[in-house]
Amino acid sequence: MRKRKYFAIFTLIFIVLLSFSLSACKTDDVPEVNDNVLAETTDDEYTLELKGLIDDQGNVLADVLITKAMIKTLYETNPVEYTEEEPCYASDKKDEDNNLIPHSLKGVYLEDVLSELSDSATIDAYGSMTLSATDNYVTVVTEDVFNSSGRGSKMIIALEYDGISLNTAERSGALRAVFPDQIANTWAKKLKTIEFSTDILLTPSVNQLYFYEYLDQEYRDSYSIIEDVQPEGTANFTYYGFSLGKLINGEILNAQASDKMHVSAWDYNSESETWSEYQAWTKYEVYSVGYLLDQVQREEEGVEDLDRSPVFDGPTFSAGMTVKNVLSASVFNSSIVTLETAFRRYDTNTDGEIWVKDLLLLLNMYDEDDSYIITSLDDTRVEISSEQIFAAKFKKNVDEYTFNYDSESISFKKIEVKI
């Protein structure tokens, strides 16, 4: 009897525990967790920071935080939409058939954000904008891109892109900056900050020009990073080139924290099989830790030359910030030019000669009232007139370059305007 009693008690306890367990597993009476709802709530709290704003009297305003929820509300009254039937395009992105790549989107104009959600002056009060993203991508946009009263396009803050509602888990992030009919490097995914400036950015007027092929080796450096590779997973790569930080410290490049760098390239588009000019601006915090790279080493393998070098890149650069086939890197009144890229661009008849004036005009360096000093590889300095330099040519013999004027030929490393 005692055994039966214990068994009955044990059975009763088991049934009670089982009933609690089953109650805990029931889903009918428990609110269902919707991951999408939670993600959307979090996403609505995502903020876009506007810095450097001024009012219509030119007074500096405090920084403004705009939530995504505020942008969504603005979209209800001020929507901007591009559809599959009427898409928008980046002016330099084409498919393999050489057709511009279409994009659909939904969003709002930045100009409406400024007028409705801040006390900012109108967009034409600003000369440039620096767009920063959560993945460390940074691009500097000039007023000829965003000022629609000129040749620019109204910037769109996209909430939906190519049919996908943007959020922090998406490839484009919570917000995306789009400039219809402008080059793709001005578009920015994962947009987090817009810093406005009243300074109008113009291509630097150079009076000190160095040449990449003849930079002193003391300015070279390297860095190592781990990159994803297939099928191994990851591998360690070491990149070699000229450190822009060292070039700034050595006064080859004249740069201060407020100076933007202009990078020009003559790059090859493999999809359209064409060469074209590419330009980008970047801020001091980016380029001062950047490099002009020309070699790479994977793990313990040998050092190899990089394709399409020199490459403007760095250990902190986000995808999309790299510039290949660099022609010139200019800041303030100084520039570095790659002669190999210059010949690729200007030596159209491939006779091994290009006009010096073509580079000087590109760099805003030529003036008929100036005279110029050519520094040779042995540091000999030769002064010539504007007429002489206008008629001068660079000549290439295998990997050697000479500066040729009148009947003279100089192995050179620097050109400067005589001050």
C-alpha positions as a Markdown table, in Angstrom:
| # | Residue | x | y | z |
|---|---|---|---|---|
| 1 | Met | 0.0 | 0.0 | 0.0 |
| 2 | Arg | 2.8 | 2.3 | 0.9 |
| 3 | Lys | 4.4 | 1.8 | -2.5 |
| 4 | Arg | 1.1 | 2.6 | -4.3 |
| 5 | Lys | 0.7 | 5.7 | -2.1 |
| 6 | Tyr | 4.1 | 7.0 | -3.1 |
| 7 | Phe | 3.5 | 6.2 | -6.7 |
| 8 | Ala | 0.1 | 8.1 | -6.7 |
| 9 | Ile | 1.8 | 11.1 | -5.1 |
| 10 | Phe | 4.6 | 11.0 | -7.6 |
| 11 | Thr | 2.2 | 10.7 | -10.5 |
| 12 | Leu | 0.2 | 13.7 | -9.2 |
| 13 | Ile | 3.3 | 15.8 | -9.0 |
| 14 | Phe | 4.4 | 14.8 | -12.5 |
| 15 | Ile | 1.0 | 15.8 | -13.9 |
| 16 | Val | 1.0 | 19.2 | -12.2 |
| 17 | Leu | 4.5 | 19.9 | -13.4 |
| 18 | Leu | 3.6 | 18.8 | -16.9 |
| 19 | Ser | 0.6 | 21.1 | -17.0 |
| 20 | Phe | 2.7 | 24.1 | -16.1 |
| 21 | Ser | 5.3 | 23.1 | -18.7 |
| 22 | Leu | 2.6 | 22.9 | -21.4 |
| 23 | Ser | 1.1 | 26.2 | -20.3 |
| 24 | Ala | 4.5 | 27.8 | -20.7 |
| 25 | Cys | 4.7 | 26.4 | -24.2 |
| 26 | Lys | 1.3 | 27.7 | -25.3 |
| 27 | Thr | 1.5 | 30.5 | -27.8 |
| 28 | Asp | -2.2 | 31.5 | -28.1 |
| 29 | Asp | -2.2 | 33.5 | -24.9 |
| 30 | Val | 1.3 | 35.0 | -25.2 |
| 31 | Pro | 1.9 | 38.0 | -27.4 |
| 32 | Glu | 4.1 | 36.9 | -30.4 |
| 33 | Val | 7.5 | 38.5 | -30.7 |
| 34 | Asn | 7.8 | 40.2 | -34.1 |
| 35 | Asp | 11.4 | 40.7 | -34.9 |
| 36 | Asn | 10.5 | 43.0 | -37.7 |
| 37 | Val | 8.4 | 45.3 | -35.4 |
| 38 | Leu | 11.3 | 45.5 | -33.0 |
| 39 | Ala | 13.7 | 46.2 | -35.8 |
| 40 | Glu | 11.5 | 48.9 | -37.2 |
| 41 | Thr | 11.1 | 50.5 | -33.7 |
| 42 | Thr | 14.8 | 50.6 | -33.3 |
| 43 | Asp | 15.3 | 51.8 | -36.9 |
| 44 | Asp | 12.9 | 54.7 | -36.3 |
| 45 | Glu | 15.2 | 55.9 | -33.6 |
| 46 | Tyr | 18.2 | 55.9 | -35.9 |
| 47 | Thr | 19.6 | 59.5 | -36.2 |
| 48 | Leu | 21.1 | 61.5 | -39.0 |
| 49 | Glu | 23.3 | 64.3 | -37.6 |
| 50 | Leu | 23.6 | 67.6 | -39.4 |
| 51 | Lys | 26.7 | 69.6 | -38.5 |
| 52 | Gly | 28.1 | 73.0 | -39.6 |
| 53 | Leu | 24.7 | 74.5 | -40.3 |
| 54 | Ile | 24.1 | 78.3 | -40.6 |
| 55 | Asp | 20.9 | 80.3 | -40.6 |
| 56 | Asp | 19.9 | 82.8 | -43.4 |
| 57 | Gln | 21.9 | 85.5 | -41.6 |
| 58 | Gly | 25.1 | 83.5 | -41.6 |
| 59 | Asn | 25.0 | 82.6 | -37.9 |
| 60 | Val | 26.3 | 79.2 | -36.9 |
| 61 | Leu | 23.7 | 76.8 | -35.6 |
| 62 | Ala | 23.9 | 74.0 | -33.1 |
| 63 | Asp | 24.2 | 70.5 | -34.5 |
| 64 | Val | 20.8 | 68.9 | -35.3 |
| 65 | Leu | 19.8 | 65.2 | -34.8 |
| 66 | Ile | 17.1 | 64.1 | -37.2 |
| 67 | Thr | 15.5 | 60.7 | -36.4 |
| 68 | Lys | 14.4 | 58.4 | -39.1 |
| 69 | Ala | 10.9 | 58.6 | -37.8 |
| 70 | Met | 10.9 | 62.3 | -38.5 |
| 71 | Ile | 12.1 | 61.6 | -42.1 |
| 72 | Lys | 9.4 | 59.1 | -42.6 |
| 73 | Thr | 6.8 | 61.6 | -41.4 |
| 74 | Leu | 8.3 | 64.2 | -43.8 |
| 75 | Tyr | 8.0 | 61.6 | -46.6 |
| 76 | Glu | 4.2 | 61.5 | -46.1 |
| 77 | Thr | 3.9 | 65.1 | -47.1 |
| 78 | Asn | 7.0 | 65.6 | -49.3 |
| 79 | Pro | 7.6 | 62.3 | -51.1 |
| 80 | Val | 10.3 | 61.8 | -53.7 |
| 81 | Glu | 10.0 | 58.7 | -55.8 |
| 82 | Tyr | 11.8 | 57.1 | -58.7 |
| 83 | Thr | 10.2 | 53.9 | -60.1 |
| 84 | Glu | 11.3 | 51.1 | -62.4 |
| 85 | Glu | 9.5 | 52.9 | -65.2 |
| 86 | Glu | 11.1 | 56.2 | -64.4 |
| 87 | Pro | 14.4 | 55.4 | -62.6 |
| 88 | Cys | 17.3 | 57.4 | -61.5 |
| 89 | Tyr | 20.9 | 56.8 | -62.5 |
| 90 | Ala | 24.5 | 57.4 | -61.4 |
| 91 | Ser | 26.1 | 59.2 | -64.4 |
| 92 | Asp | 29.2 | 56.9 | -64.5 |
| 93 | Lys | 27.8 | 53.4 | -63.7 |
| 94 | Lys | 27.1 | 51.3 | -66.7 |
| 95 | Asp | 26.3 | 47.6 | -67.3 |
| 96 | Glu | 28.2 | 45.3 | -69.7 |
| 97 | Asp | 26.1 | 46.6 | -72.6 |
| 98 | Asn | 27.2 | 50.1 | -71.8 |
| 99 | Asn | 23.8 | 51.2 | -70.5 |
| 100 | Leu | 23.3 | 53.3 | -67.4 |
| 101 | Ile | 22.2 | 51.1 | -64.4 |
| 102 | Pro | 18.6 | 52.1 | -63.3 |
| 103 | His | 17.6 | 52.5 | -59.6 |
| 104 | Ser | 14.2 | 52.9 | -58.0 |
| 105 | Leu | 13.8 | 54.7 | -54.6 |
| 106 | Lys | 11.6 | 56.4 | -52.2 |
| 107 | Gly | 12.7 | 59.2 | -49.9 |
| 108 | Val | 12.9 | 63.0 | -49.3 |
| 109 | Tyr | 15.0 | 65.8 | -50.5 |
| 110 | Leu | 17.7 | 67.1 | -48.2 |
| 111 | Glu | 16.5 | 70.6 | -49.0 |
| 112 | Asp | 13.1 | 69.7 | -47.5 |
| 113 | Val | 14.8 | 68.3 | -44.4 |
| 114 | Leu | 16.7 | 71.6 | -44.0 |
| 115 | Ser | 13.6 | 73.7 | -44.4 |
| 116 | Glu | 11.2 | 71.6 | -42.4 |
| 117 | Leu | 13.3 | 70.1 | -39.7 |
| 118 | Ser | 16.0 | 72.7 | -39.0 |
| 119 | Asp | 16.5 | 76.5 | -39.0 |
| 120 | Ser | 19.2 | 76.2 | -41.7 |
| 121 | Ala | 19.6 | 78.6 | -44.6 |
| 122 | Thr | 18.8 | 77.2 | -48.1 |
| 123 | Ile | 21.2 | 74.7 | -49.7 |
| 124 | Asp | 22.9 | 77.4 | -51.9 |
| 125 | Ala | 24.4 | 78.9 | -48.7 |
| 126 | Tyr | 26.9 | 76.0 | -48.6 |
| 127 | Gly | 29.9 | 75.3 | -50.8 |
| 128 | Ser | 30.5 | 71.7 | -49.8 |
| 129 | Met | 29.2 | 68.8 | -47.7 |
| 130 | Thr | 31.1 | 65.9 | -46.1 |
| 131 | Leu | 29.0 | 62.7 | -46.0 |
| 132 | Ser | 30.0 | 60.1 | -43.4 |
| 133 | Ala | 28.6 | 56.6 | -43.0 |
| 134 | Thr | 28.5 | 54.0 | -40.2 |
| 135 | Asp | 31.0 | 51.8 | -42.0 |
| 136 | Asn | 33.6 | 54.7 | -42.1 |
| 137 | Tyr | 32.9 | 55.6 | -45.7 |
| 138 | Val | 33.5 | 59.4 | -46.2 |
| 139 | Thr | 32.9 | 61.4 | -49.3 |
| 140 | Val | 33.2 | 65.2 | -49.9 |
| 141 | Val | 30.6 | 66.6 | -52.2 |
| 142 | Thr | 31.0 | 70.0 | -54.0 |
| 143 | Glu | 28.3 | 72.5 | -54.7 |
| 144 | Asp | 28.3 | 71.7 | -58.4 |
| 145 | Val | 27.0 | 68.3 | -57.4 |
| 146 | Phe | 24.3 | 69.2 | -54.9 |
| 147 | Asn | 23.3 | 72.8 | -55.8 |
| 148 | Ser | 20.4 | 72.2 | -58.2 |
| 149 | Ser | 20.2 | 75.9 | -59.2 |
| 150 | Gly | 23.4 | 75.2 | -61.2 |
| 151 | Arg | 24.5 | 71.9 | -62.6 |
| 152 | Gly | 23.9 | 69.9 | -59.5 |
| 153 | Ser | 21.1 | 67.6 | -58.4 |
| 154 | Lys | 18.9 | 67.7 | -55.3 |
| 155 | Met | 20.2 | 65.2 | -52.8 |
| 156 | Ile | 17.7 | 62.5 | -51.8 |
| 157 | Ile | 17.7 | 60.8 | -48.5 |
| 158 | Ala | 16.4 | 57.4 | -49.5 |
| 159 | Leu | 14.2 | 55.3 | -47.2 |
| 160 | Glu | 13.7 | 52.6 | -49.8 |
| 161 | Tyr | 16.2 | 51.6 | -52.5 |
| 162 | Asp | 15.7 | 49.2 | -55.4 |
| 163 | Gly | 12.5 | 47.9 | -53.8 |
| 164 | Ile | 14.1 | 47.3 | -50.4 |
| 165 | Ser | 12.9 | 49.2 | -47.3 |
| 166 | Leu | 16.1 | 50.3 | -45.7 |
| 167 | Asn | 17.1 | 49.4 | -42.2 |
| 168 | Thr | 20.3 | 49.0 | -40.2 |
| 169 | Ala | 20.6 | 45.3 | -41.3 |
| 170 | Glu | 20.4 | 46.1 | -45.0 |
| 171 | Arg | 23.4 | 46.6 | -47.3 |
| 172 | Ser | 22.4 | 50.2 | -47.8 |
| 173 | Gly | 21.9 | 50.8 | -44.1 |
| 174 | Ala | 19.1 | 52.8 | -42.5 |
| 175 | Leu | 19.5 | 55.7 | -44.9 |
| 176 | Arg | 21.2 | 56.3 | -48.3 |
| 177 | Ala | 22.3 | 59.5 | -50.0 |
| 178 | Val | 21.5 | 59.6 | -53.7 |
| 179 | Phe | 22.4 | 62.3 | -56.2 |
| 180 | Pro | 20.6 | 61.5 | -59.5 |
| 181 | Asp | 22.7 | 62.0 | -62.6 |
| 182 | Gln | 25.9 | 62.6 | -60.6 |
| 183 | Ile | 28.9 | 60.2 | -60.3 |
| 184 | Ala | 28.5 | 57.2 | -58.0 |
| 185 | Asn | 31.2 | 58.1 | -55.5 |
| 186 | Thr | 28.9 | 60.9 | -54.3 |
| 187 | Trp | 26.2 | 58.4 | -53.4 |
| 188 | Ala | 26.6 | 57.1 | -49.8 |
| 189 | Lys | 25.0 | 54.1 | -48.2 |
| 190 | Lys | 24.7 | 53.8 | -44.4 |
| 191 | Leu | 24.5 | 57.6 | -44.1 |
| 192 | Lys | 25.0 | 58.9 | -40.6 |
| 193 | Thr | 26.4 | 62.4 | -40.7 |
| 194 | Ile | 26.3 | 65.4 | -43.0 |
| 195 | Glu | 28.8 | 68.1 | -42.3 |
| 196 | Phe | 28.1 | 71.4 | -44.1 |
| 197 | Ser | 30.7 | 74.0 | -45.1 |
| 198 | Thr | 30.4 | 77.4 | -46.7 |
| 199 | Asp | 33.8 | 76.9 | -48.3 |
| 200 | Ile | 33.6 | 76.4 | -52.1 |
| 201 | Leu | 36.0 | 73.7 | -53.1 |
| 202 | Leu | 37.9 | 74.4 | -56.3 |
| 203 | Thr | 40.7 | 72.3 | -57.8 |
| 204 | Pro | 43.8 | 73.4 | -55.9 |
| 205 | Ser | 46.1 | 75.9 | -57.8 |
| 206 | Val | 49.4 | 74.2 | -57.6 |
| 207 | Asn | 52.8 | 75.9 | -57.3 |
| 208 | Gln | 54.8 | 72.8 | -56.1 |
| 209 | Leu | 54.7 | 69.6 | -58.2 |
| 210 | Tyr | 56.4 | 66.4 | -57.4 |
| 211 | Phe | 56.4 | 63.2 | -59.4 |
| 212 | Tyr | 55.4 | 59.8 | -58.0 |
| 213 | Glu | 58.1 | 57.9 | -59.9 |
| 214 | Tyr | 60.9 | 60.1 | -58.3 |
| 215 | Leu | 59.7 | 60.4 | -54.7 |
| 216 | Asp | 62.4 | 59.7 | -52.1 |
| 217 | Gln | 62.2 | 56.2 | -50.7 |
| 218 | Glu | 62.2 | 57.5 | -47.2 |
| 219 | Tyr | 58.5 | 58.3 | -47.6 |
| 220 | Arg | 57.6 | 54.7 | -48.2 |
| 221 | Asp | 55.8 | 52.6 | -45.6 |
| 222 | Ser | 53.5 | 49.6 | -45.3 |
| 223 | Tyr | 50.5 | 48.3 | -43.3 |
| 224 | Ser | 49.0 | 44.8 | -42.8 |
| 225 | Ile | 45.3 | 43.9 | -42.7 |
| 226 | Ile | 43.3 | 40.7 | -42.7 |
| 227 | Glu | 41.0 | 40.3 | -45.7 |
| 228 | Asp | 38.3 | 37.9 | -46.7 |
| 229 | Val | 39.4 | 35.5 | -49.4 |
| 230 | Gln | 37.9 | 32.4 | -51.1 |
| 231 | Pro | 38.0 | 29.5 | -50.3 |
| 232 | Glu | 40.4 | 29.9 | -47.3 |
| 233 | Gly | 38.2 | 32.4 | -45.5 |
| 234 | Thr | 40.7 | 35.1 | -44.5 |
| 235 | Ala | 44.4 | 35.9 | -45.2 |
| 236 | Asn | 46.9 | 38.5 | -44.1 |
| 237 | Phe | 47.9 | 41.1 | -46.7 |
| 238 | Thr | 50.7 | 43.6 | -46.4 |
| 239 | Tyr | 50.5 | 46.7 | -48.7 |
| 240 | Tyr | 53.5 | 48.9 | -49.6 |
| 241 | Gly | 53.6 | 52.4 | -51.0 |
| 242 | Phe | 54.1 | 56.1 | -50.1 |
| 243 | Ser | 52.6 | 57.2 | -46.8 |
| 244 | Leu | 50.7 | 60.5 | -47.3 |
| 245 | Gly | 51.3 | 61.2 | -43.6 |
| 246 | Lys | 55.1 | 61.0 | -44.2 |
| 247 | Leu | 54.8 | 63.1 | -47.4 |
| 248 | Ile | 52.9 | 65.8 | -45.4 |
| 249 | Asn | 55.5 | 65.7 | -42.6 |
| 250 | Gly | 58.2 | 66.0 | -45.2 |
| 251 | Glu | 56.5 | 69.0 | -46.7 |
| 252 | Ile | 56.2 | 67.3 | -50.1 |
| 253 | Leu | 52.5 | 67.9 | -49.6 |
| 254 | Asn | 51.4 | 71.1 | -47.9 |
| 255 | Ala | 48.4 | 70.2 | -45.8 |
| 256 | Gln | 46.6 | 71.4 | -42.7 |
| 257 | Ala | 43.7 | 69.9 | -40.8 |
| 258 | Ser | 41.2 | 72.2 | -42.6 |
| 259 | Asp | 42.4 | 71.3 | -46.1 |
| 260 | Lys | 40.6 | 68.9 | -48.4 |
| 261 | Met | 42.5 | 66.7 | -50.9 |
| 262 | His | 41.5 | 66.4 | -54.6 |
| 263 | Val | 42.4 | 63.1 | -56.2 |
| 264 | Ser | 42.2 | 62.7 | -59.9 |
| 265 | Ala | 42.5 | 59.3 | -61.7 |
| 266 | Trp | 42.5 | 58.1 | -65.3 |
| 267 | Asp | 40.7 | 54.8 | -64.7 |
| 268 | Tyr | 39.6 | 51.8 | -66.8 |
| 269 | Asn | 36.0 | 50.6 | -66.7 |
| 270 | Ser | 36.1 | 46.9 | -67.4 |
| 271 | Glu | 32.3 | 46.7 | -68.0 |
| 272 | Ser | 32.3 | 49.4 | -70.7 |
| 273 | Glu | 35.9 | 48.9 | -71.7 |
| 274 | Thr | 36.6 | 52.6 | -71.7 |
| 275 | Trp | 39.0 | 55.0 | -69.9 |
| 276 | Ser | 37.6 | 58.0 | -68.2 |
| 277 | Glu | 38.6 | 60.7 | -65.7 |
| 278 | Tyr | 37.6 | 60.1 | -62.1 |
| 279 | Gln | 37.7 | 62.7 | -59.4 |
| 280 | Ala | 37.2 | 62.6 | -55.6 |
| 281 | Trp | 37.6 | 64.9 | -52.6 |
| 282 | Thr | 38.4 | 63.7 | -49.2 |
| 283 | Lys | 39.1 | 65.3 | -45.8 |
| 284 | Tyr | 42.3 | 65.5 | -43.8 |
| 285 | Glu | 41.3 | 62.8 | -41.3 |
| 286 | Val | 41.1 | 60.4 | -44.2 |
| 287 | Tyr | 44.0 | 61.2 | -46.5 |
| 288 | Ser | 46.5 | 61.9 | -43.7 |
| 289 | Val | 46.4 | 58.2 | -42.8 |
| 290 | Gly | 46.2 | 57.1 | -46.5 |
| 291 | Tyr | 48.7 | 55.8 | -48.9 |
| 292 | Leu | 49.6 | 55.7 | -52.6 |
| 293 | Leu | 50.1 | 52.0 | -52.9 |
| 294 | Asp | 51.9 | 50.0 | -55.6 |
| 295 | Gln | 52.8 | 46.6 | -54.1 |
| 296 | Val | 51.1 | 43.8 | -52.1 |
| 297 | Gln | 52.3 | 40.7 | -50.3 |
| 298 | Arg | 49.9 | 37.9 | -49.2 |
| 299 | Glu | 51.0 | 35.9 | -46.1 |
| 300 | Glu | 54.5 | 34.5 | -46.8 |
| 301 | Glu | 54.3 | 34.8 | -50.6 |
| 302 | Gly | 56.4 | 37.1 | -52.6 |
| 303 | Val | 55.8 | 40.8 | -53.1 |
| 304 | Glu | 53.8 | 41.6 | -56.2 |
| 305 | Asp | 53.0 | 44.8 | -58.1 |
| 306 | Leu | 49.4 | 46.0 | -57.6 |
| 307 | Asp | 47.2 | 46.2 | -60.7 |
| 308 | Arg | 46.1 | 49.8 | -61.7 |
| 309 | Ser | 48.6 | 51.4 | -59.3 |
| 310 | Pro | 49.2 | 53.8 | -57.7 |
| 311 | Val | 46.1 | 53.1 | -55.6 |
| 312 | Phe | 44.9 | 55.7 | -53.1 |
| 313 | Asp | 43.9 | 53.5 | -50.1 |
| 314 | Gly | 44.5 | 52.9 | -46.4 |
| 315 | Pro | 43.9 | 50.6 | -43.5 |
| 316 | Thr | 40.9 | 52.6 | -42.3 |
| 317 | Phe | 39.3 | 53.1 | -45.7 |
| 318 | Ser | 35.9 | 51.8 | -46.3 |
| 319 | Ala | 34.8 | 50.0 | -49.5 |
| 320 | Gly | 34.2 | 52.6 | -52.2 |
| 321 | Met | 36.8 | 55.0 | -51.0 |
| 322 | Thr | 39.7 | 53.4 | -52.9 |
| 323 | Val | 40.9 | 55.3 | -56.1 |
| 324 | Lys | 43.0 | 53.3 | -58.6 |
| 325 | Asn | 45.2 | 54.6 | -61.4 |
| 326 | Val | 45.8 | 57.9 | -59.6 |
| 327 | Leu | 46.9 | 60.7 | -61.9 |
| 328 | Ser | 47.2 | 63.4 | -59.3 |
| 329 | Ala | 46.8 | 64.0 | -55.5 |
| 330 | Ser | 46.6 | 67.7 | -54.8 |
| 331 | Val | 46.1 | 69.6 | -51.5 |
| 332 | Phe | 46.4 | 73.4 | -51.0 |
| 333 | Asn | 49.2 | 74.5 | -53.3 |
| 334 | Ser | 51.0 | 71.1 | -53.7 |
| 335 | Ser | 50.5 | 68.0 | -55.9 |
| 336 | Ile | 52.0 | 64.6 | -56.7 |
| 337 | Val | 51.5 | 63.4 | -60.3 |
| 338 | Thr | 52.0 | 59.9 | -61.6 |
| 339 | Leu | 53.8 | 60.1 | -64.9 |
| 340 | Glu | 52.8 | 56.6 | -66.0 |
| 341 | Thr | 49.1 | 57.5 | -65.6 |
| 342 | Ala | 49.7 | 60.9 | -67.3 |
| 343 | Phe | 51.2 | 59.2 | -70.4 |
| 344 | Arg | 48.3 | 56.8 | -70.4 |
| 345 | Arg | 45.9 | 59.7 | -70.5 |
| 346 | Tyr | 47.7 | 62.3 | -72.8 |
| 347 | Asp | 49.9 | 60.2 | -75.1 |
| 348 | Thr | 47.0 | 59.4 | -77.4 |
| 349 | Asn | 49.3 | 58.6 | -80.4 |
| 350 | Thr | 51.6 | 56.5 | -78.2 |
| 351 | Asp | 54.8 | 58.2 | -79.4 |
| 352 | Gly | 56.3 | 58.5 | -75.9 |
| 353 | Glu | 55.8 | 62.3 | -75.7 |
| 354 | Ile | 53.2 | 64.5 | -73.9 |
| 355 | Trp | 53.0 | 68.3 | -73.5 |
| 356 | Val | 54.0 | 69.6 | -70.1 |
| 357 | Lys | 51.3 | 72.3 | -70.4 |
| 358 | Asp | 48.6 | 69.6 | -70.3 |
| 359 | Leu | 49.5 | 68.7 | -66.7 |
| 360 | Leu | 50.0 | 72.3 | -65.7 |
| 361 | Leu | 46.6 | 73.3 | -67.0 |
| 362 | Leu | 45.1 | 70.3 | -65.2 |
| 363 | Leu | 46.6 | 71.5 | -61.9 |
| 364 | Asn | 45.8 | 75.2 | -62.4 |
| 365 | Met | 49.6 | 75.7 | -62.4 |
| 366 | Tyr | 50.1 | 77.6 | -65.7 |
| 367 | Asp | 50.2 | 81.4 | -65.9 |
| 368 | Glu | 51.9 | 83.3 | -68.7 |
| 369 | Asp | 53.2 | 85.8 | -66.2 |
| 370 | Asp | 55.0 | 83.2 | -64.1 |
| 371 | Ser | 58.4 | 81.6 | -64.5 |
| 372 | Tyr | 59.2 | 78.1 | -63.4 |
| 373 | Ile | 62.0 | 76.1 | -61.7 |
| 374 | Ile | 62.8 | 72.6 | -62.8 |
| 375 | Thr | 64.8 | 70.5 | -60.2 |
| 376 | Ser | 66.8 | 67.7 | -61.6 |
| 377 | Leu | 67.5 | 64.3 | -60.0 |
| 378 | Asp | 70.9 | 65.7 | -58.8 |
| 379 | Asp | 69.2 | 68.7 | -57.3 |
| 380 | Thr | 70.4 | 71.1 | -60.0 |
| 381 | Arg | 67.8 | 73.9 | -60.5 |
| 382 | Val | 67.0 | 75.5 | -63.9 |
| 383 | Glu | 64.7 | 78.5 | -64.3 |
| 384 | Ile | 62.7 | 78.7 | -67.5 |
| 385 | Ser | 60.0 | 81.1 | -68.8 |
| 386 | Ser | 56.3 | 80.5 | -69.2 |
| 387 | Glu | 56.8 | 80.4 | -73.0 |
| 388 | Gln | 59.5 | 77.8 | -72.7 |
| 389 | Ile | 57.4 | 75.5 | -70.4 |
| 390 | Phe | 54.4 | 75.9 | -72.6 |
| 391 | Ala | 56.3 | 74.4 | -75.5 |
| 392 | Ala | 58.1 | 71.8 | -73.4 |
| 393 | Lys | 57.5 | 68.0 | -73.4 |
| 394 | Phe | 57.8 | 65.1 | -71.2 |
| 395 | Lys | 59.5 | 62.1 | -73.0 |
| 396 | Lys | 59.5 | 58.5 | -71.9 |
| 397 | Asn | 62.1 | 55.9 | -72.7 |
| 398 | Val | 61.1 | 52.6 | -71.1 |
| 399 | Asp | 60.8 | 53.6 | -67.4 |
| 400 | Glu | 62.8 | 56.8 | -67.6 |
| 401 | Tyr | 61.3 | 60.2 | -68.1 |
| 402 | Thr | 62.9 | 63.5 | -69.2 |
| 403 | Phe | 61.8 | 67.1 | -69.3 |
| 404 | Asn | 62.6 | 68.6 | -72.7 |
| 405 | Tyr | 62.6 | 72.3 | -73.6 |
| 406 | Asp | 64.4 | 74.1 | -76.4 |
| 407 | Ser | 67.3 | 71.8 | -77.1 |
| 408 | Glu | 67.8 | 70.8 | -73.5 |
| 409 | Ser | 66.8 | 67.5 | -71.8 |
| 410 | Ile | 66.6 | 67.2 | -68.0 |
| 411 | Ser | 66.1 | 64.1 | -65.7 |
| 412 | Phe | 63.8 | 65.8 | -63.3 |
| 413 | Lys | 61.9 | 65.3 | -60.1 |
| 414 | Lys | 60.1 | 68.5 | -59.3 |
| 415 | Ile | 58.5 | 71.6 | -61.0 |
| 416 | Glu | 57.6 | 74.7 | -59.1 |
| 417 | Val | 56.4 | 78.2 | -59.8 |
| 418 | Lys | 59.0 | 80.8 | -59.0 |
| 419 | Ile | 57.7 | 82.9 | -56.1 |
